[in-house]
Amino acid sequence: MTRFDAETAPVDEDPGAGSPGPRRALLEAREVPLGGVRAMSVHRFLPQRDLPLVGAWCFLDRFGPQRTRMRVEPHPHIGLQTVTWPLAGEVHHRDTLGSDVVIERGALNIMTSGAGIAHSEYSVGDEPIPLDALQLWVALPEERRHGAPDFERHDDLPELDLGGGATATVVVGELAGAVSPATMHTPIVGAELRLPAGAIVDLPLETAWEYAVVPVFGSVRVEGTDEAAEAGADAETQDAVAPGALLYLGDGRRGTRLTAGDEDATVFLLGGEPFGDEIVMWWNFVGRSHDEIEAAREEWEAASDRFGHVTGHGDERIPAPPLPHVRLTPRRRRL
């Protein structure tokens, strides 16, 4: 899905950014208008001012739950993969590869932009429908971001029994030995965890990876086992997390314990090896420099062959917003 607010900071506002900070932080999502006054609003969890990435995850929106008619016209992407995880409703995806599919609950759709792709997203039907989904982006590493675009759909994803009636779907990457069939280009995990009310789950983690927990329905208490605690440091307190917030766990953890509240809980787990490159994000583009972003914008506005033509559309397309009057630079991590 496109991001219309062009909100990524064009300059690093704090030259001292990047200094060591807390390894664990509770961050609130913010409401962002999607597509102007006629379209819906979404809640944006990533990027945050202090946290631009979790592993290679660089963007997370939740659009819904709401009853709406979504019409996102053709728009471009570079340097990323879009991961669409529906919670309710159906969305019609079309792209410049000729993909023409309906995105629905339980199915993963993942689009790899490479050097350039464009796509559109419409809710199914002409009337407003119940709609709810997570839209995530994964930054592509240097060796893949200049390559050809691709699209995959997966209906059969691995399931884990977490004990006590709790289960998990491994959407992308790997968790506890279960591996998603989706093609990814960095060590990563994205998983939906479902916990009955009061359930307690001990989840193993990779100590070299960083993680975040995003409640979707219901609340959970989260505690972790880290190397500092095992070395005799004071035990950390638990965090209670509800929908609308992201709990960043940092790295160095062997595991985490999730405890559901008085109602069933659904949680999305993000994680991965810390991404090796600083990225520049603007509009729908993930690059490494201002000049690269500017060139992609100019090619989109010129209807360059770089992005192709979206199946089933005529001349309609979303124009790129103007670039800011300062040079874009990476948003530095402060956590």
C-alpha positions in Angstrom: 0.0 0.0 0.0 1.1 3.5 -0.7 2.0 6.1 1.9 0.7 9.5 1.0 1.9 11.7 3.8 5.5 11.8 2.8 6.3 12.1 6.5 9.7 10.6 6.7 12.1 13.2 8.2 14.1 14.8 5.4 17.1 15.7 7.7 18.4 14.2 10.9 17.2 16.6 13.4 19.6 15.5 16.2 23.2 15.3 15.2 23.9 13.3 18.3 21.4 10.6 17.3 22.6 7.0 17.4 23.9 7.1 20.9 23.1 4.1 23.1 19.6 4.2 24.5 17.1 1.8 26.1 16.9 -1.7 24.6 13.2 -1.9 25.3 10.6 0.7 24.5 6.8 1.0 24.3 5.9 3.2 21.2 2.4 4.4 20.3 1.1 4.2 16.8 -0.1 7.5 15.2 -3.1 8.1 13.0 -2.2 9.0 9.4 -4.7 10.0 6.6 -4.4 7.6 3.7 -5.0 9.1 0.3 -6.4 12.5 1.3 -9.7 13.6 2.8 -11.8 11.1 0.8 -9.9 8.0 1.9 -9.5 6.2 5.2 -7.1 6.7 8.0 -4.5 4.1 9.2 -2.5 3.6 12.3 1.3 3.7 11.7 3.6 1.7 14.0 6.8 2.0 11.8 8.8 4.0 11.1 9.0 5.8 14.4 11.2 8.9 15.1 13.4 6.8 17.4 13.1 3.5 15.6 13.3 3.4 11.8 13.6 -0.4 11.5 13.2 -3.7 13.3 15.5 -6.0 11.5 14.7 -5.3 7.8 11.0 -4.3 8.7 10.8 -0.6 7.9 7.1 0.1 7.7 3.9 -1.1 9.4 0.4 0.2 9.0 -2.9 -1.2 10.2 -5.8 -0.1 8.1 -8.9 -0.9 10.1 -11.0 -2.2 11.6 -13.5 0.0 9.8 -16.2 -0.2 7.2 -14.9 1.6 4.1 -14.5 1.6 0.3 -10.8 1.5 -0.5 -9.6 2.8 -3.9 -5.8 3.1 -4.1 -4.9 3.8 -7.7 -1.6 2.7 -9.3 1.5 3.9 -7.4 5.2 2.9 -7.5 7.7 1.3 -5.1 11.4 0.8 -5.1 13.8 -1.0 -2.8 11.3 -3.0 -0.7 8.9 -5.9 -0.3 5.3 -5.3 0.6 3.8 -7.9 2.9 0.0 -7.8 3.1 -1.6 -9.7 6.0 -5.5 -9.4 5.9 -7.5 -9.6 9.1 -11.0 -9.0 7.6 -12.4 -8.2 4.2 -11.0 -8.7 0.7 -8.7 -6.5 -1.4 -8.1 -6.7 -5.1 -4.4 -6.4 -6.0 -3.1 -5.7 -9.5 0.4 -4.9 -10.5 2.7 -4.3 -13.5 3.8 -8.0 -13.6 0.2 -8.8 -14.6 -0.7 -10.2 -11.1 -4.5 -9.9 -10.6 -5.5 -11.5 -7.3 -7.9 -11.0 -4.4 -6.2 -10.7 -1.0 -8.1 -12.5 1.8 -7.8 -13.7 5.4 -5.2 -16.5 5.8 -3.4 -15.8 2.5 0.0 -14.0 2.3 0.6 -11.7 -0.7 4.2 -10.5 -1.0 5.4 -8.1 -3.7 9.1 -7.5 -4.3 9.7 -4.2 -6.0 13.4 -4.6 -6.9 14.4 -1.6 -9.0 10.7 -0.7 -9.6 7.1 -1.8 -9.7 3.7 -0.3 -9.5 0.4 -1.7 -8.2 -3.2 -0.8 -7.2 -5.4 -1.9 -4.3 -9.2 -1.8 -4.3 -11.6 -3.2 -1.8 -13.9 -5.8 -3.4 -17.2 -4.5 -4.6 -18.6 -1.0 -5.1 -19.9 -0.5 -1.5 -18.1 0.0 1.8 -17.1 -3.3 3.4 -15.6 -4.3 6.8 -11.8 -4.0 6.2 -8.9 -4.7 8.5 -5.3 -5.6 7.6 -1.6 -5.2 8.3 0.5 -3.7 5.6 4.2 -4.1 6.1 7.4 -3.3 4.1 10.7 -5.0 4.3 13.8 -3.1 3.1 15.8 -5.0 0.4 19.5 -5.5 0.9 22.0 -4.1 -1.6 22.3 -7.3 -3.6 18.5 -7.5 -4.3 17.2 -4.0 -4.4 18.3 -3.3 -8.0 16.9 -6.6 -9.4 13.7 -7.5 -11.1 10.3 -7.3 -9.5 8.4 -10.3 -8.3 5.0 -11.3 -6.7 4.1 -14.4 -4.6 0.9 -15.6 -3.1 1.0 -18.3 -0.4 -2.2 -20.0 1.0 -0.4 -22.8 3.0 1.7 -21.3 5.8 3.3 -23.2 8.6 1.5 -23.4 11.9 3.0 -23.8 15.4 1.5 -25.2 18.5 2.7 -22.9 21.3 1.0 -24.9 24.1 -2.0 -24.1 26.3 -4.2 -23.7 23.2 -2.0 -21.0 21.7 -0.9 -21.2 18.1 1.2 -19.2 15.6 1.2 -18.8 11.8 4.7 -18.1 10.4 3.9 -15.5 7.8 7.5 -14.9 6.6 10.9 -16.1 7.7 11.5 -18.5 10.5 10.2 -19.0 14.1 11.0 -22.0 16.4 12.2 -24.1 13.4 9.1 -23.4 11.3 9.9 -21.7 8.0 7.5 -19.8 5.7 7.7 -20.6 2.0 7.8 -16.8 1.1 11.0 -15.7 -0.5 12.8 -13.2 1.8 16.3 -11.7 1.4 17.4 -11.1 5.0 17.2 -13.2 8.2 13.7 -12.3 9.4 10.5 -13.4 11.0 6.9 -12.1 10.8 4.3 -14.3 12.7 0.8 -14.1 13.9 0.4 -15.4 17.5 -3.1 -16.4 18.8 -3.5 -16.8 22.6 -6.6 -17.8 24.5 -7.6 -15.7 27.4 -5.1 -16.2 30.3 -2.7 -18.3 28.2 1.0 -18.1 28.9 3.5 -18.7 26.0 7.2 -19.0 26.3 8.6 -18.0 22.8 12.2 -18.8 21.9 14.1 -16.0 20.1 17.4 -15.6 18.3 19.8 -13.6 20.5 21.4 -11.9 17.6 18.1 -10.6 16.2 15.9 -7.7 17.4 12.2 -8.0 17.9 9.0 -6.1 18.4 5.5 -7.2 19.5 2.4 -5.6 18.1 -1.0 -6.6 19.7 -3.8 -6.8 17.1 -6.7 -7.9 19.3 -6.7 -8.1 23.0 -3.8 -7.2 25.3 -0.8 -9.1 26.5 1.9 -8.8 29.2 5.4 -9.3 27.9 8.6 -10.2 29.7 11.9 -11.4 28.4 15.0 -13.4 29.1 18.1 -11.5 28.1 21.8 -12.0 28.5 22.1 -9.2 31.1 19.5 -10.9 33.3 21.2 -14.3 33.0 24.5 -12.6 34.0 22.9 -11.5 37.3 21.5 -8.1 36.5 18.2 -7.0 38.0 15.2 -8.6 36.3 13.2 -6.3 34.1 9.6 -5.4 34.7 6.7 -6.7 32.5 5.0 -4.5 30.0 1.3 -4.6 29.4 0.7 -3.9 25.7 -2.7 -3.3 24.0 -3.7 -2.6 20.4 -2.3 0.8 19.2 1.2 0.3 20.6 4.4 -1.5 19.5 6.7 -2.9 22.2 10.3 -2.9 21.0 12.3 -5.7 22.7 15.7 -5.0 21.2 18.2 -7.8 20.8 20.2 -10.1 23.0 17.1 -12.1 24.2 16.9 -15.9 24.4 13.1 -15.8 24.6 10.1 -13.9 25.7 7.0 -14.8 27.7 3.6 -13.6 26.6 0.6 -13.7 28.9 -2.9 -13.0 27.5 -5.3 -10.9 29.5 -9.0 -11.6 30.2 -9.8 -12.0 26.6 -8.3 -13.9 23.6 -5.3 -12.0 22.1 -3.8 -11.9 18.7 -0.3 -10.5 18.4 2.0 -9.9 15.4 5.7 -10.6 16.1 8.3 -8.8 14.0 12.0 -9.7 14.2 15.2 -10.1 12.3 18.9 -9.6 12.1 19.6 -5.9 12.4 19.7 -4.3 8.9 23.2 -3.5 7.8 22.5 -0.3 5.8 21.0 3.0 6.7 18.0 3.7 4.5 16.3 6.8 3.1 12.5 6.5 3.1 10.3 8.9 1.3 6.7 8.4 0.0 6.7 4.8 -1.4 10.5 4.5 -2.0 13.2 2.9 0.1 16.7 4.0 -1.1 20.1 4.9 0.2 20.4 8.6 -0.9 18.5 11.7 -1.8 19.6 11.5 -5.4 18.3 8.0 -5.8 14.9 8.9 -4.4 14.8 12.0 -6.6 15.6 10.0 -9.8 12.8 7.5 -9.0 10.3 10.3 -8.4 11.2 11.9 -11.8 10.8 8.5 -13.6 7.4 7.9 -12.1 6.2 11.4 -13.0 7.5 10.8 -16.6 5.7 7.5 -16.8 9.0 5.7 -17.3 9.1 2.1 -18.4 10.9 1.5 -15.1 7.6 1.0 -13.3 5.5 -0.4 -16.2 1.7 -0.3 -16.5 -0.7 -1.8 -14.0 -3.1 -4.5 -15.4 -6.7 -3.4 -15.8 -6.0 0.4 -15.5 -5.9 3.2 -18.0 -4.2 6.5 -17.4 -5.2 6.8 -13.7 -2.3 6.9 -11.3 -1.2 8.6 -8.1 1.1 11.6 -8.7 4.2 11.8 -6.6 4.2 14.6 -4.0 6.8 17.3 -4.3 10.1 16.7 -2.6 11.0 18.8 0.5 13.3 21.8 0.0 16.1 20.1 1.9 18.1 17.0 1.1 16.7 13.7 2.4 19.0 11.8 4.8 18.6 8.6 6.8 16.5 8.7 9.9 19.0 7.6 12.6 18.1 5.0 15.3 17.8 6.3 18.8 16.9 3.1 20.5 
